[in-house]
Amino acid sequence: MYYLKKMAKMNLGFLKHYEGIEFANYLPLFILLCFSGNPLFTAMGYSKILLVIYTMIYVFYVFSFVNYNYIKMKLQQIIIVSLFIAILIIYQEMLLGFVSLPGVLALILKIILGLFTLIFYRVKQIGIIDTYIKIMSFLALISLPFFVLNQFGQWGIQLENESLKSFLFYTSYPEEIYAVSFLIRNPGMFWEPGAFAGYLLLALLFIILKNRSFTIGQYKMEVSWIILGIITSQSTTGYLLLTTLIFVFIWNKYSWSRIVVIPLSVLFIYWVSHNIAFMGDKVENQYAQAIAMGENEVENTRFGSLNMDMQYIISQPFTGNGLDLSTRYRFHPEVTKDIGNGNGMSNFLACWGIPFFLFWLYCVYRYAYLFTRKRSIAFFFVIIMILILQGEQFLNFPMFLLFYTLPSFYTNFSAVKSYNRLRNAV
């Protein structure tokens, strides 16, 4: 009880940080995040129809207060993406004989939902990056008392997956699924602890973009909660990338660190991999299993999925193998349901081909560069994003698909800002 009272006091102090900001301004991005992996939105029997209905309602809502010609101009930003998808599904139909139209429709709806969310924040003149950082820090904070409760039992609404329950803001797991050492891991409101860590890492990357340097700036409070969220997730990928980001921040802040950080980094990674059981053993075991895999074996781990997916990437490198199980896993006919796939990057490559993924990477780089005008930060952003994808299926969800429309969106708006500044100067 003492811990929960203390957390309640910290919650009140944290909420004061948001005074003067309307709750409605957070809602569209929060719902977008819910469609990006909250089991109540994505893992239920009604999930697909919910995506269709919400996207239609939200699009009409944005039309209600935004000029049609303005929206029409912004819709041109997804022409390249639409052409890409159209060409891919035509060739998939020709080469493989079948295309999952519901899956393609879901992909397009997620991109449209992301685009109209961008339009909402632009028209309202609210920074979407700043909003994302604050939402994720709040989700990290609010997850902590639920994380403590989850050590003593499951709480919340029973999901269709009988082992999971949800509070909306938190997904509760039984001990036998996500227990590491003596603690059950913290998944936040998402489907898996690694997913929670990935979205929190994206918030740290956005802080770098916002500051246009490897500094924390005004986000000291947010960074504290985000780091706690990553630590309690106990995600292997999360720990390794958080360590990388911390070393980069130290390197940038202290001149003496350049002599110390590199050897310390090597020693730390070596120590972690050999002394923290759940990380070292997990990585070593997954790698050994992947090496020992036969061509027709199914292995749903980071390395195993990458090894398994290489057959499909090599088979259809340009067009991908589609989303339907009959084509996506045609070399493994024993796969009769979605197996989750342990590697988000290789799964996307296997489904949609190399060019479509490279276009996404270009959009990520382009956006980071346009925002900061620094190539070093843009390259770093891309590398960390690639590493984040090694963990979970983030490219199945609208938050990461948002990057397909972000660059040209920012380019147009930055041009308008430059024009306005020049006009005001005159």
BELCOR-V549869 format. One record per backbone hydrogen bond with DSSP energy under -0.5 kcal/mol. CO is the residue of the C=O (numbers start at 1). NH is the residue of the N-H. If there is no record, write none. Layout:
co: {CO | CO}
nh: {NH | NH}
This chain:
co: {1 | 2 | 3 | 4 | 5 | 6 | 7 | 8 | 9 | 10 | 11 | 12 | 13 | 14 | 15 | 16 | 18 | 20 | 22 | 23 | 23 | 24 | 26 | 27 | 28 | 29 | 30 | 31 | 33 | 34 | 34 | 37 | 37 | 38 | 38 | 39 | 44 | 46 | 47 | 48 | 49 | 50 | 51 | 52 | 53 | 54 | 55 | 56 | 57 | 58 | 59 | 60 | 61 | 62 | 62 | 67 | 68 | 69 | 70 | 71 | 72 | 73 | 74 | 75 | 76 | 78 | 79 | 80 | 81 | 82 | 83 | 84 | 85 | 86 | 87 | 88 | 89 | 90 | 91 | 92 | 92 | 92 | 93 | 99 | 100 | 101 | 102 | 103 | 104 | 105 | 106 | 107 | 108 | 109 | 110 | 111 | 112 | 113 | 114 | 115 | 116 | 117 | 118 | 119 | 120 | 121 | 122 | 126 | 127 | 128 | 129 | 130 | 131 | 132 | 133 | 134 | 135 | 136 | 137 | 138 | 139 | 140 | 141 | 141 | 142 | 143 | 144 | 145 | 146 | 147 | 148 | 149 | 157 | 160 | 161 | 163 | 164 | 165 | 166 | 167 | 170 | 170 | 170 | 172 | 174 | 174 | 175 | 178 | 178 | 180 | 183 | 185 | 187 | 188 | 192 | 192 | 193 | 194 | 195 | 196 | 197 | 198 | 199 | 200 | 201 | 202 | 203 | 204 | 205 | 206 | 207 | 208 | 208 | 213 | 216 | 219 | 220 | 221 | 222 | 223 | 224 | 225 | 226 | 227 | 228 | 229 | 230 | 230 | 231 | 232 | 235 | 236 | 237 | 238 | 239 | 240 | 241 | 242 | 243 | 244 | 245 | 246 | 247 | 248 | 249 | 250 | 254 | 255 | 256 | 256 | 257 | 260 | 261 | 262 | 263 | 264 | 265 | 266 | 267 | 268 | 269 | 270 | 271 | 272 | 272 | 275 | 276 | 276 | 277 | 277 | 279 | 280 | 281 | 282 | 283 | 284 | 285 | 286 | 287 | 288 | 289 | 290 | 294 | 297 | 299 | 301 | 302 | 303 | 304 | 305 | 306 | 307 | 308 | 308 | 309 | 310 | 311 | 312 | 314 | 316 | 317 | 324 | 324 | 325 | 327 | 329 | 332 | 334 | 339 | 343 | 344 | 345 | 346 | 347 | 348 | 349 | 350 | 351 | 353 | 354 | 355 | 356 | 357 | 358 | 359 | 360 | 361 | 362 | 363 | 364 | 365 | 366 | 367 | 368 | 369 | 374 | 375 | 376 | 377 | 378 | 379 | 380 | 381 | 382 | 383 | 384 | 385 | 386 | 387 | 388 | 388 | 389 | 389 | 392 | 393 | 394 | 394 | 397 | 397 | 398 | 400 | 401 | 402 | 402 | 403 | 405 | 406 | 407 | 408 | 409 | 410 | 411 | 412 | 413 | 414 | 415 | 416 | 417 | 418 | 419 | 420 | 421 | 422}
nh: {5 | 6 | 7 | 8 | 9 | 10 | 11 | 12 | 13 | 14 | 15 | 16 | 17 | 17 | 18 | 19 | 21 | 22 | 25 | 26 | 27 | 28 | 30 | 31 | 32 | 33 | 34 | 35 | 36 | 37 | 38 | 39 | 191 | 41 | 42 | 43 | 47 | 50 | 51 | 52 | 53 | 54 | 55 | 56 | 57 | 58 | 59 | 60 | 61 | 62 | 63 | 64 | 65 | 65 | 66 | 71 | 72 | 73 | 74 | 75 | 76 | 76 | 77 | 78 | 79 | 82 | 83 | 84 | 85 | 86 | 87 | 88 | 89 | 90 | 91 | 92 | 93 | 94 | 95 | 96 | 97 | 98 | 97 | 101 | 104 | 105 | 106 | 107 | 108 | 109 | 110 | 111 | 112 | 113 | 114 | 115 | 116 | 117 | 118 | 119 | 120 | 121 | 122 | 123 | 124 | 126 | 125 | 128 | 131 | 132 | 133 | 134 | 135 | 136 | 137 | 138 | 139 | 140 | 141 | 142 | 143 | 144 | 144 | 145 | 146 | 147 | 148 | 149 | 150 | 151 | 151 | 152 | 166 | 162 | 164 | 174 | 159 | 172 | 157 | 169 | 167 | 168 | 172 | 165 | 177 | 178 | 179 | 180 | 185 | 183 | 180 | 187 | 190 | 171 | 195 | 196 | 197 | 198 | 199 | 200 | 201 | 202 | 203 | 204 | 205 | 206 | 207 | 208 | 209 | 210 | 211 | 212 | 213 | 215 | 219 | 223 | 224 | 225 | 226 | 227 | 228 | 229 | 230 | 231 | 232 | 233 | 234 | 235 | 234 | 186 | 239 | 240 | 241 | 242 | 243 | 244 | 245 | 246 | 247 | 248 | 249 | 250 | 251 | 252 | 253 | 254 | 257 | 258 | 259 | 260 | 261 | 264 | 265 | 266 | 267 | 268 | 269 | 270 | 271 | 272 | 273 | 274 | 275 | 276 | 280 | 277 | 279 | 280 | 281 | 282 | 283 | 284 | 285 | 286 | 287 | 288 | 289 | 290 | 291 | 292 | 293 | 293 | 297 | 299 | 301 | 305 | 306 | 307 | 308 | 309 | 310 | 311 | 311 | 312 | 313 | 314 | 315 | 316 | 317 | 320 | 354 | 327 | 328 | 329 | 330 | 332 | 335 | 336 | 341 | 347 | 348 | 349 | 350 | 351 | 352 | 353 | 321 | 322 | 357 | 358 | 359 | 360 | 361 | 362 | 363 | 364 | 365 | 366 | 367 | 368 | 369 | 370 | 371 | 372 | 373 | 378 | 379 | 380 | 381 | 382 | 383 | 384 | 385 | 386 | 387 | 388 | 389 | 390 | 390 | 391 | 392 | 344 | 345 | 394 | 396 | 397 | 400 | 400 | 401 | 402 | 403 | 404 | 405 | 406 | 407 | 409 | 410 | 411 | 412 | 413 | 414 | 415 | 416 | 417 | 418 | 419 | 420 | 421 | 422 | 423 | 424 | 425 | 426}
